[in-house]
């Protein structure tokens, strides 16, 4: 089956859009984590530094998913590896 240039570019754009959707999960998760951390600090103000450091570490780990999705989207939009064989 032969694919033309426009078809490959269109599929790359759709794939990039789907990859960016990966940023929704970390955004929701970080919002929930920040809300729970604020609630925990409200209950126990003395543990503020421990709660904050644990929350920030968890948010940094969660953010990697969104960054990987963004990286895939950028690669699909700008590198276009499937077009090397096409003229």
PDB file of N, CA, C and O in Angstrom:
ATOM      1  N   UNK A   1       0.851  -1.172   0.000  1.00  0.00           N
ATOM      2  CA  UNK A   1       0.000   0.000   0.000  1.00  0.00           C
ATOM      3  C   UNK A   1       0.899   1.239   0.000  1.00  0.00           C
ATOM      4  O   UNK A   1       1.878   1.310   0.744  1.00  0.00           O
ATOM      5  N   UNK A   2       0.561   2.185  -0.823  1.00  0.00           N
ATOM      6  CA  UNK A   2       1.337   3.410  -0.996  1.00  0.00           C
ATOM      7  C   UNK A   2       0.684   4.559  -0.230  1.00  0.00           C
ATOM      8  O   UNK A   2      -0.511   4.811  -0.389  1.00  0.00           O
ATOM      9  N   UNK A   3       1.460   5.252   0.595  1.00  0.00           N
ATOM     10  CA  UNK A   3       0.960   6.412   1.333  1.00  0.00           C
ATOM     11  C   UNK A   3       1.571   7.670   0.746  1.00  0.00           C
ATOM     12  O   UNK A   3       2.764   7.709   0.446  1.00  0.00           O
ATOM     13  N   UNK A   4       0.756   8.690   0.584  1.00  0.00           N
ATOM     14  CA  UNK A   4       1.304   9.946   0.087  1.00  0.00           C
ATOM     15  C   UNK A   4       1.706  10.856   1.251  1.00  0.00           C
ATOM     16  O   UNK A   4       1.447  10.548   2.414  1.00  0.00           O
ATOM     17  N   UNK A   5       2.330  11.959   0.922  1.00  0.00           N
ATOM     18  CA  UNK A   5       2.879  12.883   1.912  1.00  0.00           C
ATOM     19  C   UNK A   5       1.801  13.475   2.811  1.00  0.00           C
ATOM     20  O   UNK A   5       1.997  13.572   4.023  1.00  0.00           O
ATOM     21  N   UNK A   6       0.680  13.868   2.245  1.00  0.00           N
ATOM     22  CA  UNK A   6      -0.396  14.497   3.024  1.00  0.00           C
ATOM     23  C   UNK A   6      -0.992  13.535   4.041  1.00  0.00           C
ATOM     24  O   UNK A   6      -1.329  13.939   5.154  1.00  0.00           O
ATOM     25  N   UNK A   7      -1.122  12.276   3.669  1.00  0.00           N
ATOM     26  CA  UNK A   7      -1.668  11.281   4.598  1.00  0.00           C
ATOM     27  C   UNK A   7      -0.749  11.104   5.802  1.00  0.00           C
ATOM     28  O   UNK A   7      -1.210  11.046   6.942  1.00  0.00           O
ATOM     29  N   UNK A   8       0.548  11.019   5.543  1.00  0.00           N
ATOM     30  CA  UNK A   8       1.517  10.829   6.631  1.00  0.00           C
ATOM     31  C   UNK A   8       1.552  12.057   7.534  1.00  0.00           C
ATOM     32  O   UNK A   8       1.611  11.921   8.757  1.00  0.00           O
ATOM     33  N   UNK A   9       1.516  13.250   6.952  1.00  0.00           N
ATOM     34  CA  UNK A   9       1.507  14.464   7.768  1.00  0.00           C
ATOM     35  C   UNK A   9       0.226  14.572   8.592  1.00  0.00           C
ATOM     36  O   UNK A   9       0.263  15.000   9.746  1.00  0.00           O
ATOM     37  N   UNK A  10      -0.892  14.190   8.011  1.00  0.00           N
ATOM     38  CA  UNK A  10      -2.159  14.209   8.748  1.00  0.00           C
ATOM     39  C   UNK A  10      -2.151  13.246   9.918  1.00  0.00           C
ATOM     40  O   UNK A  10      -2.602  13.584  11.013  1.00  0.00           O
ATOM     41  N   UNK A  11      -1.636  12.045   9.687  1.00  0.00           N
ATOM     42  CA  UNK A  11      -1.556  11.067  10.781  1.00  0.00           C
ATOM     43  C   UNK A  11      -0.581  11.528  11.862  1.00  0.00           C
ATOM     44  O   UNK A  11      -0.801  11.271  13.046  1.00  0.00           O
ATOM     45  N   UNK A  12       0.492  12.206  11.463  1.00  0.00           N
ATOM     46  CA  UNK A  12       1.436  12.747  12.451  1.00  0.00           C
ATOM     47  C   UNK A  12       0.768  13.815  13.315  1.00  0.00           C
ATOM     48  O   UNK A  12       0.993  13.876  14.524  1.00  0.00           O
ATOM     49  N   UNK A  13      -0.060  14.660  12.681  1.00  0.00           N
ATOM     50  CA  UNK A  13      -0.752  15.705  13.441  1.00  0.00           C
ATOM     51  C   UNK A  13      -1.774  15.100  14.402  1.00  0.00           C
ATOM     52  O   UNK A  13      -1.894  15.549  15.542  1.00  0.00           O
ATOM     53  N   UNK A  14      -2.502  14.092  13.953  1.00  0.00           N
ATOM     54  CA  UNK A  14      -3.470  13.428  14.843  1.00  0.00           C
ATOM     55  C   UNK A  14      -2.748  12.752  15.997  1.00  0.00           C
ATOM     56  O   UNK A  14      -3.194  12.844  17.140  1.00  0.00           O
ATOM     57  N   UNK A  15      -1.642  12.076  15.719  1.00  0.00           N
ATOM     58  CA  UNK A  15      -0.860  11.430  16.772  1.00  0.00           C
ATOM     59  C   UNK A  15      -0.297  12.430  17.772  1.00  0.00           C
ATOM     60  O   UNK A  15      -0.244  12.156  18.971  1.00  0.00           O
ATOM     61  N   UNK A  16       0.127  13.599  17.273  1.00  0.00           N
ATOM     62  CA  UNK A  16       0.645  14.634  18.171  1.00  0.00           C
ATOM     63  C   UNK A  16      -0.461  15.156  19.075  1.00  0.00           C
ATOM     64  O   UNK A  16      -0.230  15.397  20.260  1.00  0.00           O
ATOM     65  N   UNK A  17      -1.652  15.331  18.532  1.00  0.00           N
ATOM     66  CA  UNK A  17      -2.782  15.773  19.352  1.00  0.00           C
ATOM     67  C   UNK A  17      -3.136  14.767  20.429  1.00  0.00           C
ATOM     68  O   UNK A  17      -3.432  15.139  21.565  1.00  0.00           O
ATOM     69  N   UNK A  18      -3.105  13.493  20.071  1.00  0.00           N
ATOM     70  CA  UNK A  18      -3.386  12.456  21.066  1.00  0.00           C
ATOM     71  C   UNK A  18      -2.286  12.386  22.123  1.00  0.00           C
ATOM     72  O   UNK A  18      -2.568  12.117  23.291  1.00  0.00           O
ATOM     73  N   UNK A  19      -1.044  12.623  21.727  1.00  0.00           N
ATOM     74  CA  UNK A  19       0.063  12.580  22.688  1.00  0.00           C
ATOM     75  C   UNK A  19      -0.033  13.720  23.694  1.00  0.00           C
ATOM     76  O   UNK A  19       0.331  13.546  24.857  1.00  0.00           O
ATOM     77  N   UNK A  20      -0.516  14.876  23.268  1.00  0.00           N
ATOM     78  CA  UNK A  20      -0.632  16.019  24.172  1.00  0.00           C
ATOM     79  C   UNK A  20      -1.733  15.781  25.206  1.00  0.00           C
ATOM     80  O   UNK A  20      -1.708  16.371  26.287  1.00  0.00           O
ATOM     81  N   UNK A  21      -2.690  14.928  24.881  1.00  0.00           N
ATOM     82  CA  UNK A  21      -3.739  14.599  25.853  1.00  0.00           C
ATOM     83  C   UNK A  21      -3.132  13.964  27.108  1.00  0.00           C
ATOM     84  O   UNK A  21      -3.749  13.975  28.173  1.00  0.00           O
ATOM     85  N   UNK A  22      -1.939  13.418  26.979  1.00  0.00           N
ATOM     86  CA  UNK A  22      -1.266  12.835  28.144  1.00  0.00           C
ATOM     87  C   UNK A  22      -0.989  13.870  29.223  1.00  0.00           C
ATOM     88  O   UNK A  22      -0.689  13.499  30.358  1.00  0.00           O
ATOM     89  N   UNK A  23      -1.080  15.154  28.904  1.00  0.00           N
ATOM     90  CA  UNK A  23      -0.865  16.200  29.897  1.00  0.00           C
ATOM     91  C   UNK A  23      -2.044  16.416  30.829  1.00  0.00           C
ATOM     92  O   UNK A  23      -1.907  17.091  31.849  1.00  0.00           O
ATOM     93  N   UNK A  24      -3.202  15.855  30.496  1.00  0.00           N
ATOM     94  CA  UNK A  24      -4.384  16.036  31.340  1.00  0.00           C
ATOM     95  C   UNK A  24      -4.230  15.293  32.665  1.00  0.00           C
ATOM     96  O   UNK A  24      -4.550  15.829  33.726  1.00  0.00           O
ATOM     97  N   UNK A  25      -3.746  14.074  32.598  1.00  0.00           N
ATOM     98  CA  UNK A  25      -3.603  13.260  33.810  1.00  0.00           C
ATOM     99  C   UNK A  25      -2.711  13.886  34.860  1.00  0.00           C
ATOM    100  O   UNK A  25      -3.123  14.007  36.014  1.00  0.00           O
ATOM    101  N   UNK A  26      -1.496  14.290  34.500  1.00  0.00           N
ATOM    102  CA  UNK A  26      -0.648  14.923  35.505  1.00  0.00           C
ATOM    103  C   UNK A  26      -1.236  16.215  36.059  1.00  0.00           C
ATOM    104  O   UNK A  26      -1.056  16.518  37.238  1.00  0.00           O
ATOM    105  N   UNK A  27      -1.935  16.978  35.227  1.00  0.00           N
ATOM    106  CA  UNK A  27      -2.543  18.215  35.716  1.00  0.00           C
ATOM    107  C   UNK A  27      -3.590  17.950  36.781  1.00  0.00           C
ATOM    108  O   UNK A  27      -3.625  18.620  37.813  1.00  0.00           O
ATOM    109  N   UNK A  28      -4.437  16.976  36.526  1.00  0.00           N
ATOM    110  CA  UNK A  28      -5.467  16.615  37.505  1.00  0.00           C
ATOM    111  C   UNK A  28      -4.830  16.037  38.768  1.00  0.00           C
ATOM    112  O   UNK A  28      -5.219  16.385  39.883  1.00  0.00           O
ATOM    113  N   UNK A  29      -3.857  15.158  38.586  1.00  0.00           N
ATOM    114  CA  UNK A  29      -3.199  14.532  39.733  1.00  0.00           C
ATOM    115  C   UNK A  29      -2.456  15.530  40.606  1.00  0.00           C
ATOM    116  O   UNK A  29      -2.473  15.427  41.832  1.00  0.00           O
ATOM    117  N   UNK A  30      -1.808  16.489  39.974  1.00  0.00           N
ATOM    118  CA  UNK A  30      -1.082  17.488  40.754  1.00  0.00           C
ATOM    119  C   UNK A  30      -2.039  18.416  41.494  1.00  0.00           C
ATOM    120  O   UNK A  30      -1.752  18.846  42.611  1.00  0.00           O
ATOM    121  N   UNK A  31      -3.151  18.716  40.885  1.00  0.00           N
ATOM    122  CA  UNK A  31      -4.149  19.531  41.578  1.00  0.00           C
ATOM    123  C   UNK A  31      -4.704  18.825  42.795  1.00  0.00           C
ATOM    124  O   UNK A  31      -4.874  19.434  43.851  1.00  0.00           O
ATOM    125  N   UNK A  32      -4.986  17.540  42.651  1.00  0.00           N
ATOM    126  CA  UNK A  32      -5.489  16.754  43.785  1.00  0.00           C
ATOM    127  C   UNK A  32      -4.430  16.672  44.886  1.00  0.00           C
ATOM    128  O   UNK A  32      -4.738  16.824  46.068  1.00  0.00           O
ATOM    129  N   UNK A  33      -3.173  16.428  44.482  1.00  0.00           N
ATOM    130  CA  UNK A  33      -2.091  16.328  45.474  1.00  0.00           C
ATOM    131  C   UNK A  33      -1.895  17.638  46.216  1.00  0.00           C
ATOM    132  O   UNK A  33      -1.684  17.635  47.429  1.00  0.00           O
ATOM    133  N   UNK A  34      -1.960  18.762  45.505  1.00  0.00           N
ATOM    134  CA  UNK A  34      -1.793  20.061  46.165  1.00  0.00           C
ATOM    135  C   UNK A  34      -2.952  20.336  47.116  1.00  0.00           C
ATOM    136  O   UNK A  34      -2.752  20.893  48.195  1.00  0.00           O
ATOM    137  N   UNK A  35      -4.150  19.951  46.726  1.00  0.00           N
ATOM    138  CA  UNK A  35      -5.303  20.134  47.605  1.00  0.00           C
ATOM    139  C   UNK A  35      -5.196  19.311  48.875  1.00  0.00           C
ATOM    140  O   UNK A  35      -5.495  19.798  49.965  1.00  0.00           O
ATOM    141  N   UNK A  36      -4.773  18.072  48.735  1.00  0.00           N
ATOM    142  CA  UNK A  36      -4.613  17.216  49.922  1.00  0.00           C
ATOM    143  C   UNK A  36      -3.463  17.717  50.801  1.00  0.00           C
ATOM    144  O   UNK A  36      -3.543  17.650  52.028  1.00  0.00           O
ATOM    145  N   UNK A  37      -2.396  18.217  50.175  1.00  0.00           N
ATOM    146  CA  UNK A  37      -1.280  18.747  50.974  1.00  0.00           C
ATOM    147  C   UNK A  37      -1.708  19.996  51.735  1.00  0.00           C
ATOM    148  O   UNK A  37      -1.335  20.173  52.895  1.00  0.00           O
ATOM    149  N   UNK A  38      -2.486  20.862  51.093  1.00  0.00           N
ATOM    150  CA  UNK A  38      -2.976  22.053  51.796  1.00  0.00           C
ATOM    151  C   UNK A  38      -3.874  21.664  52.958  1.00  0.00           C
ATOM    152  O   UNK A  38      -3.829  22.276  54.025  1.00  0.00           O
ATOM    153  N   UNK A  39      -4.680  20.650  52.742  1.00  0.00           N
ATOM    154  CA  UNK A  39      -5.541  20.157  53.823  1.00  0.00           C
ATOM    155  C   UNK A  39      -4.710  19.581  54.968  1.00  0.00           C
ATOM    156  O   UNK A  39      -5.020  19.797  56.140  1.00  0.00           O
ATOM    157  N   UNK A  40      -3.650  18.845  54.620  1.00  0.00           N
ATOM    158  CA  UNK A  40      -2.795  18.249  55.657  1.00  0.00           C
ATOM    159  C   UNK A  40      -2.055  19.325  56.440  1.00  0.00           C
ATOM    160  O   UNK A  40      -1.900  19.202  57.655  1.00  0.00           O
ATOM    161  N   UNK A  41      -1.599  20.371  55.771  1.00  0.00           N
ATOM    162  CA  UNK A  41      -0.919  21.467  56.476  1.00  0.00           C
ATOM    163  C   UNK A  41      -1.910  22.194  57.381  1.00  0.00           C
ATOM    164  O   UNK A  41      -1.542  22.642  58.467  1.00  0.00           O
ATOM    165  N   UNK A  42      -3.139  22.312  56.951  1.00  0.00           N
ATOM    166  CA  UNK A  42      -4.164  22.936  57.789  1.00  0.00           C
ATOM    167  C   UNK A  42      -4.421  22.145  59.063  1.00  0.00           C
ATOM    168  O   UNK A  42      -4.684  22.724  60.118  1.00  0.00           O
ATOM    169  N   UNK A  43      -4.344  20.812  58.965  1.00  0.00           N
ATOM    170  CA  UNK A  43      -4.555  19.978  60.147  1.00  0.00           C
ATOM    171  C   UNK A  43      -3.335  19.937  61.057  1.00  0.00           C
ATOM    172  O   UNK A  43      -3.457  19.865  62.280  1.00  0.00           O
ATOM    173  N   UNK A  44      -2.124  19.986  60.424  1.00  0.00           N
ATOM    174  CA  UNK A  44      -0.896  19.872  61.218  1.00  0.00           C
ATOM    175  C   UNK A  44       0.145  20.856  60.688  1.00  0.00           C
ATOM    176  O   UNK A  44       1.004  20.460  59.900  1.00  0.00           O
ATOM    177  N   UNK A  45       0.096  22.116  61.092  1.00  0.00           N
ATOM    178  CA  UNK A  45       1.029  23.124  60.560  1.00  0.00           C
ATOM    179  C   UNK A  45       2.500  22.843  60.877  1.00  0.00           C
ATOM    180  O   UNK A  45       3.384  23.335  60.176  1.00  0.00           O
ATOM    181  N   UNK A  46       2.765  22.082  61.892  1.00  0.00           N
ATOM    182  CA  UNK A  46       4.147  21.780  62.268  1.00  0.00           C
ATOM    183  C   UNK A  46       4.857  20.893  61.254  1.00  0.00           C
ATOM    184  O   UNK A  46       6.086  20.907  61.181  1.00  0.00           O
ATOM    185  N   UNK A  47       4.116  20.132  60.482  1.00  0.00           N
ATOM    186  CA  UNK A  47       4.711  19.216  59.497  1.00  0.00           C
ATOM    187  C   UNK A  47       4.731  19.813  58.097  1.00  0.00           C
ATOM    188  O   UNK A  47       4.795  19.090  57.102  1.00  0.00           O
ATOM    189  N   UNK A  48       4.674  21.142  58.030  1.00  0.00           N
ATOM    190  CA  UNK A  48       4.580  21.805  56.723  1.00  0.00           C
ATOM    191  C   UNK A  48       5.749  21.456  55.803  1.00  0.00           C
ATOM    192  O   UNK A  48       5.525  21.147  54.632  1.00  0.00           O
ATOM    193  N   UNK A  49       6.969  21.494  56.288  1.00  0.00           N
ATOM    194  CA  UNK A  49       8.131  21.241  55.424  1.00  0.00           C
ATOM    195  C   UNK A  49       8.158  19.810  54.914  1.00  0.00           C
ATOM    196  O   UNK A  49       8.485  19.573  53.751  1.00  0.00           O
ATOM    197  N   UNK A  50       7.821  18.863  55.760  1.00  0.00           N
ATOM    198  CA  UNK A  50       7.790  17.464  55.351  1.00  0.00           C
ATOM    199  C   UNK A  50       6.688  17.209  54.311  1.00  0.00           C
ATOM    200  O   UNK A  50       6.899  16.504  53.324  1.00  0.00           O
ATOM    201  N   UNK A  51       5.526  17.790  54.553  1.00  0.00           N
ATOM    202  CA  UNK A  51       4.408  17.623  53.619  1.00  0.00           C
ATOM    203  C   UNK A  51       4.726  18.273  52.276  1.00  0.00           C
ATOM    204  O   UNK A  51       4.452  17.701  51.221  1.00  0.00           O
ATOM    205  N   UNK A  52       5.303  19.465  52.324  1.00  0.00           N
ATOM    206  CA  UNK A  52       5.622  20.179  51.086  1.00  0.00           C
ATOM    207  C   UNK A  52       6.668  19.439  50.265  1.00  0.00           C
ATOM    208  O   UNK A  52       6.520  19.321  49.049  1.00  0.00           O
ATOM    209  N   UNK A  53       7.713  18.943  50.897  1.00  0.00           N
ATOM    210  CA  UNK A  53       8.765  18.241  50.154  1.00  0.00           C
ATOM    211  C   UNK A  53       8.246  16.942  49.556  1.00  0.00           C
ATOM    212  O   UNK A  53       8.598  16.601  48.426  1.00  0.00           O
ATOM    213  N   UNK A  54       7.421  16.216  50.288  1.00  0.00           N
ATOM    214  CA  UNK A  54       6.842  14.990  49.756  1.00  0.00           C
ATOM    215  C   UNK A  54       5.901  15.284  48.591  1.00  0.00           C
ATOM    216  O   UNK A  54       5.902  14.563  47.593  1.00  0.00           O
ATOM    217  N   UNK A  55       5.100  16.339  48.715  1.00  0.00           N
ATOM    218  CA  UNK A  55       4.188  16.714  47.642  1.00  0.00           C
ATOM    219  C   UNK A  55       4.955  17.111  46.386  1.00  0.00           C
ATOM    220  O   UNK A  55       4.591  16.694  45.287  1.00  0.00           O
ATOM    221  N   UNK A  56       6.012  17.911  46.528  1.00  0.00           N
ATOM    222  CA  UNK A  56       6.789  18.352  45.368  1.00  0.00           C
ATOM    223  C   UNK A  56       7.496  17.193  44.682  1.00  0.00           C
ATOM    224  O   UNK A  56       7.592  17.170  43.454  1.00  0.00           O
ATOM    225  N   UNK A  57       7.989  16.242  45.446  1.00  0.00           N
ATOM    226  CA  UNK A  57       8.611  15.059  44.855  1.00  0.00           C
ATOM    227  C   UNK A  57       7.589  14.249  44.063  1.00  0.00           C
ATOM    228  O   UNK A  57       7.873  13.799  42.953  1.00  0.00           O
ATOM    229  N   UNK A  58       6.417  14.068  44.627  1.00  0.00           N
ATOM    230  CA  UNK A  58       5.362  13.341  43.921  1.00  0.00           C
ATOM    231  C   UNK A  58       4.911  14.060  42.661  1.00  0.00           C
ATOM    232  O   UNK A  58       4.641  13.419  41.646  1.00  0.00           O
ATOM    233  N   UNK A  59       4.827  15.378  42.712  1.00  0.00           N
ATOM    234  CA  UNK A  59       4.423  16.136  41.531  1.00  0.00           C
ATOM    235  C   UNK A  59       5.490  16.086  40.447  1.00  0.00           C
ATOM    236  O   UNK A  59       5.164  16.057  39.260  1.00  0.00           O
ATOM    237  N   UNK A  60       6.745  16.076  40.833  1.00  0.00           N
ATOM    238  CA  UNK A  60       7.815  15.982  39.839  1.00  0.00           C
ATOM    239  C   UNK A  60       7.780  14.643  39.127  1.00  0.00           C
ATOM    240  O   UNK A  60       7.994  14.578  37.916  1.00  0.00           O
ATOM    241  N   UNK A  61       7.514  13.580  39.858  1.00  0.00           N
ATOM    242  CA  UNK A  61       7.405  12.259  39.236  1.00  0.00           C
ATOM    243  C   UNK A  61       6.182  12.189  38.324  1.00  0.00           C
ATOM    244  O   UNK A  61       6.251  11.605  37.243  1.00  0.00           O
ATOM    245  N   UNK A  62       5.079  12.773  38.744  1.00  0.00           N
ATOM    246  CA  UNK A  62       3.864  12.743  37.936  1.00  0.00           C
ATOM    247  C   UNK A  62       4.005  13.573  36.671  1.00  0.00           C
ATOM    248  O   UNK A  62       3.395  13.253  35.651  1.00  0.00           O
ATOM    249  N   UNK A  63       4.792  14.622  36.722  1.00  0.00           N
ATOM    250  CA  UNK A  63       4.930  15.518  35.572  1.00  0.00           C
ATOM    251  C   UNK A  63       5.689  14.869  34.419  1.00  0.00           C
ATOM    252  O   UNK A  63       5.550  15.296  33.273  1.00  0.00           O
ATOM    253  N   UNK A  64       6.484  13.849  34.704  1.00  0.00           N
ATOM    254  CA  UNK A  64       7.248  13.211  33.633  1.00  0.00           C
ATOM    255  C   UNK A  64       6.332  12.630  32.559  1.00  0.00           C
ATOM    256  O   UNK A  64       6.701  12.623  31.385  1.00  0.00           O
ATOM    257  N   UNK A  65       5.164  12.150  32.927  1.00  0.00           N
ATOM    258  CA  UNK A  65       4.230  11.613  31.938  1.00  0.00           C
ATOM    259  C   UNK A  65       3.814  12.695  30.946  1.00  0.00           C
ATOM    260  O   UNK A  65       3.799  12.458  29.738  1.00  0.00           O
ATOM    261  N   UNK A  66       3.483  13.862  31.442  1.00  0.00           N
ATOM    262  CA  UNK A  66       3.111  14.966  30.574  1.00  0.00           C
ATOM    263  C   UNK A  66       4.260  15.418  29.693  1.00  0.00           C
ATOM    264  O   UNK A  66       4.052  15.762  28.529  1.00  0.00           O
ATOM    265  N   UNK A  67       5.467  15.422  30.234  1.00  0.00           N
ATOM    266  CA  UNK A  67       6.631  15.830  29.451  1.00  0.00           C
ATOM    267  C   UNK A  67       6.939  14.824  28.350  1.00  0.00           C
ATOM    268  O   UNK A  67       7.326  15.214  27.248  1.00  0.00           O
ATOM    269  N   UNK A  68       6.774  13.541  28.634  1.00  0.00           N
ATOM    270  CA  UNK A  68       6.982  12.529  27.592  1.00  0.00           C
ATOM    271  C   UNK A  68       5.951  12.689  26.479  1.00  0.00           C
ATOM    272  O   UNK A  68       6.287  12.550  25.303  1.00  0.00           O
ATOM    273  N   UNK A  69       4.712  12.976  26.832  1.00  0.00           N
ATOM    274  CA  UNK A  69       3.684  13.217  25.817  1.00  0.00           C
ATOM    275  C   UNK A  69       4.018  14.427  24.962  1.00  0.00           C
ATOM    276  O   UNK A  69       3.839  14.395  23.745  1.00  0.00           O
ATOM    277  N   UNK A  70       4.504  15.497  25.587  1.00  0.00           N
ATOM    278  CA  UNK A  70       4.904  16.687  24.840  1.00  0.00           C
ATOM    279  C   UNK A  70       6.086  16.391  23.922  1.00  0.00           C
ATOM    280  O   UNK A  70       6.124  16.872  22.789  1.00  0.00           O
ATOM    281  N   UNK A  71       7.039  15.612  24.394  1.00  0.00           N
ATOM    282  CA  UNK A  71       8.192  15.241  23.582  1.00  0.00           C
ATOM    283  C   UNK A  71       7.759  14.442  22.355  1.00  0.00           C
ATOM    284  O   UNK A  71       8.240  14.698  21.251  1.00  0.00           O
ATOM    285  N   UNK A  72       6.871  13.494  22.534  1.00  0.00           N
ATOM    286  CA  UNK A  72       6.372  12.702  21.410  1.00  0.00           C
ATOM    287  C   UNK A  72       5.645  13.598  20.416  1.00  0.00           C
ATOM    288  O   UNK A  72       5.810  13.441  19.206  1.00  0.00           O
ATOM    289  N   UNK A  73       4.848  14.533  20.910  1.00  0.00           N
ATOM    290  CA  UNK A  73       4.125  15.438  20.020  1.00  0.00           C
ATOM    291  C   UNK A  73       5.096  16.312  19.220  1.00  0.00           C
ATOM    292  O   UNK A  73       4.904  16.504  18.020  1.00  0.00           O
ATOM    293  N   UNK A  74       6.116  16.833  19.860  1.00  0.00           N
ATOM    294  CA  UNK A  74       7.100  17.660  19.154  1.00  0.00           C
ATOM    295  C   UNK A  74       7.840  16.845  18.108  1.00  0.00           C
ATOM    296  O   UNK A  74       8.080  17.323  16.999  1.00  0.00           O
ATOM    297  N   UNK A  75       8.202  15.616  18.456  1.00  0.00           N
ATOM    298  CA  UNK A  75       8.873  14.764  17.480  1.00  0.00           C
ATOM    299  C   UNK A  75       7.977  14.469  16.283  1.00  0.00           C
ATOM    300  O   UNK A  75       8.439  14.489  15.142  1.00  0.00           O
ATOM    301  N   UNK A  76       6.710  14.200  16.534  1.00  0.00           N
ATOM    302  CA  UNK A  76       5.796  13.903  15.434  1.00  0.00           C
ATOM    303  C   UNK A  76       5.557  15.112  14.541  1.00  0.00           C
ATOM    304  O   UNK A  76       5.388  14.962  13.331  1.00  0.00           O
ATOM    305  N   UNK A  77       5.541  16.290  15.114  1.00  0.00           N
ATOM    306  CA  UNK A  77       5.249  17.485  14.321  1.00  0.00           C
ATOM    307  C   UNK A  77       6.468  18.023  13.572  1.00  0.00           C
ATOM    308  O   UNK A  77       6.333  18.501  12.446  1.00  0.00           O
ATOM    309  N   UNK A  78       7.645  17.953  14.172  1.00  0.00           N
ATOM    310  CA  UNK A  78       8.790  18.637  13.584  1.00  0.00           C
ATOM    311  C   UNK A  78       9.852  17.724  12.991  1.00  0.00           C
ATOM    312  O   UNK A  78      10.565  18.138  12.076  1.00  0.00           O
ATOM    313  N   UNK A  79       9.981  16.502  13.479  1.00  0.00           N
ATOM    314  CA  UNK A  79      11.024  15.626  12.958  1.00  0.00           C
ATOM    315  C   UNK A  79      10.535  14.882  11.715  1.00  0.00           C
ATOM    316  O   UNK A  79      11.275  14.752  10.740  1.00  0.00           O
ATOM    317  N   UNK A  80       9.295  14.394  11.745  1.00  0.00           N
ATOM    318  CA  UNK A  80       8.670  13.699  10.620  1.00  0.00           C
ATOM    319  C   UNK A  80       9.555  12.579  10.058  1.00  0.00           C
ATOM    320  O   UNK A  80       9.956  12.640   8.896  1.00  0.00           O
ATOM    321  N   UNK A  81       9.858  11.572  10.857  1.00  0.00           N
ATOM    322  CA  UNK A  81      10.767  10.525  10.394  1.00  0.00           C
ATOM    323  C   UNK A  81      10.191   9.670   9.261  1.00  0.00           C
ATOM    324  O   UNK A  81      10.955   9.055   8.518  1.00  0.00           O
ATOM    325  N   UNK A  82       8.884   9.615   9.114  1.00  0.00           N
ATOM    326  CA  UNK A  82       8.295   8.771   8.071  1.00  0.00           C
ATOM    327  C   UNK A  82       8.400   9.394   6.689  1.00  0.00           C
ATOM    328  O   UNK A  82       8.108   8.726   5.698  1.00  0.00           O
ATOM    329  N   UNK A  83       8.803  10.637   6.595  1.00  0.00           N
ATOM    330  CA  UNK A  83       8.870  11.302   5.294  1.00  0.00           C
ATOM    331  C   UNK A  83      10.249  11.179   4.643  1.00  0.00           C
ATOM    332  O   UNK A  83      10.456  11.722   3.558  1.00  0.00           O
ATOM    333  N   UNK A  84      11.189  10.489   5.268  1.00  0.00           N
ATOM    334  CA  UNK A  84      12.531  10.399   4.703  1.00  0.00           C
ATOM    335  C   UNK A  84      12.527   9.695   3.352  1.00  0.00           C
ATOM    336  O   UNK A  84      13.300  10.058   2.465  1.00  0.00           O
ATOM    337  N   UNK A  85      11.675   8.703   3.184  1.00  0.00           N
ATOM    338  CA  UNK A  85      11.647   7.934   1.947  1.00  0.00           C
ATOM    339  C   UNK A  85      10.830   8.590   0.850  1.00  0.00           C
ATOM    340  O   UNK A  85      10.892   8.153  -0.299  1.00  0.00           O
ATOM    341  N   UNK A  86      10.058   9.637   1.171  1.00  0.00           N
ATOM    342  CA  UNK A  86       9.218  10.295   0.187  1.00  0.00           C
ATOM    343  C   UNK A  86       9.930  11.504  -0.410  1.00  0.00           C
ATOM    344  O   UNK A  86      10.729  12.153   0.264  1.00  0.00           O
ATOM    345  N   UNK A  87       9.649  11.794  -1.629  1.00  0.00           N
ATOM    346  CA  UNK A  87      10.246  12.975  -2.286  1.00  0.00           C
ATOM    347  C   UNK A  87       9.319  14.142  -2.227  1.00  0.00           C
ATOM    348  O   UNK A  87       9.648  15.218  -2.725  1.00  0.00           O
TER     349      UNK A  87
END
